[in-house]
Amino acid sequence: MRIAVIAGDGIGREVVPEGVRVLEAVGARFGLSFQWDDFDWSCERYHKTGQMMPADG
């Protein structure tokens, strides 16, 4: 399975990696595999670059 990962600001930055970890454990238990596509589309990115996502996002 291919899953887009977009960590949010605030609580999302801490929670998303744990969610990935849980899904990896589920995958190991039931023979599932995941491909994680991380996207940095956050307010932090906006403050640094002036864009929420790249033009081709």
Secondary structure by P-SEA (a helix, b strand, c coil): cbbbbbbbcccccccaaaaaaaaaaaaaacbbbbbbbbbcccaaaaaaccccccccc
